[in-house]
């Protein structure tokens, strides 16, 4: 059992005693003091895991205490307490972080016992800080820059004392590995392992930064090339849930290197020799890096982007030049500064800043990554706001090259369990195929003019076809499917001709029935971000698939995800089982957008049930339930239109049908079928009951940005101008348009 220690500095003795009681109940050893002098004496002799500091104190205030803690290089977790407003508390927390202190959180006064326990128990050393796992004794003083000479650094380069560690980056939503950041360290023969902030400035000030950067290039690309092609570890793209061919490597670049074209020309040659595509390398620059020589740096960075390399603006949001640099330079990625991420749990302002950065980046077409992820709560928040990538100690600490394979092999089962959990949570594996999914697959076939479309759910050992159109198989073993390749990626997998693709050419699905030649698979995500399956297009003949096709397939996949996440009771009318108004208004705008891309004309039919006049029927008919008529009319509509059309009950007596890819002839045939069924219904009804309605028709123009509200308004206007229609009456398109 770890002897957990808390030291409290607070001039309000009652508050300090309250904190002590709560901490002792959580099995902490506690000492408290109201004197800063005594506080520092206890700190040096006792070495606590946590310290709680009041911000407002007479004499030496909390900020001065934390400045002294930073000077002493204190490694305890610090909890800041005060009765001042949250903005002041948050600012104090950021100030402490920027001094290099380990901030455990801020605790506004008055506080609850639960909020204090959350800061203490949730961040126990044995859970989050391996460096504090044993009872700490007196610590060795950390070296400072003055102890390191330029001659030593020069010798370190010659003696290979510099080495690279790698910190993983993951996709926020799925948890899949996205890449690594290369972080240089120095194994100093006298001072031990040194962090880069102790020697990078020395290299920059003495003309060694390019040599140091070149060494990082050499070591990291040697490892990255071998790692991504290594089949001995069992991590090759052919048999792993991780697609190693898509991983990226981030390397930090000094501002002083941005004028050295020779350095980057050497890097380009190194990439070629290692068979590493430029787009897999990301150069990270702080937002002030390009300010040294704006003209030369812009020229070099633009050339690097033209060659395919990516650029990341690091520590975004911490300087005045952020917005200027983001617009001026050709960045592809924005890295949210960790000071915001670390304080996000307790700071509404930090959360607002992070969300603003993510939204801004996405509006500019840039990827976002957040660093400093230390808790599951932080990662969950990033998922909710749509951040793309994440990096931090909660995910993984920087590790040596030889440790990466073991880490990844451990991560794969964990991620697969999470994915399986997400699949089962959706609760759709064992239920029958539903019309809502069949409708979407028929829509997919129409949009792509393709013979088969399926929703495939990937279980641990099998691929299950939730719904399909033009494809009759019920399920396949996992090792036979195209989908086990597609589901490891966040992008659409396109196989234009499987017979010449080395991954699939000998697959029984290609060489035998169903003789698949073309395949396109777009990953489907559950609400928790786990990939649970794919929307697949299949053809027996090879075919090309454009970037526009990929965009349409991705958009259609979002519609499938709506259906996977939705409960039938939320989107369907319980009496008719048609879509309800909410289900119709969520889905149809997406469908209209997809049809504009093709382009396909859509026809919206709006029906209003009408009461039959008294002289038209006897009293028994007049007493017939309006709800019964609505249910019967819904059944007639379903039997009159195609499976890819969207039919909804918008209100008790109002219905709508969206005919996909409809021309005038298609509309006439649908209305003719409806007329015949209305007449047959009236004839078969023992009471001679008739269903009467008004009809308004609105046709979309694919060249215009006409949304659903526009089509409904136009159909509504024409509905009121139309005549009442009875069974047996011929329905005319022209009459209602």
Secondary structure, DSSP 8 states (H G I E B T S, - for coil): ----EEEEE-S-HHHHHHHHHHHHHTT-EEEEES-HHHHHHHHHHH--SEEEEES--SSS-HHHHHHHHHHTT--SEEEEEESS-HHHHHHHHHHHHHTT-EEEEEEESS--HHHHHHHHHTT-HHHH-GGGSS---S------GGG--HHHHHHHHHTT-EEEEEEEEEETTT--EEEEEEEEEEEETTTEEE-GGGTHHHHHHTT-HHHHHHHHHHHHHHHHHHHHT-TTTT--TTT-SS-GGG-EEEEE--GGGGG-HHHHHHHHHHHHHHT--GGGEEEEEETTGGGTTHHHHHHHHHHHHHTT-EEEEEEETSSTTHHHHHHHS--SEEEE-HHHHHTTTT-HHHHHHHHHHHHHHHHTT-EEEEE---SHHHHHHHHHHT--EEESTTT---B-HHHHHHHHHHHHHHHHHHHHHHHHHH--TTS---HHHHHHHHHHHHHHT-SEEEEEEE-SSEEEEEEEES----EEEGGG-SHHHHTT-SS-EEES-GGG-TTTTT-HHHHSTT---EEEEEEEE-TTS-EEEEEEEEESS-----HHHHHHHHHHHHHHHHHHHS-HHHHB-TTT-SB-HHHHHHHHHHHHHHHHHHT---EEEEEEEE---GGGS-HHHHTS-HHHHHHHHHHHHHHHS-TTSEEEEEETTEEEEEETT--HHHHHHHHHHHHHHHHHHHHHSTT----EEEEEEEE--TTS---HHHHHHHHHHHHHHS--B-TTS---HHHH-
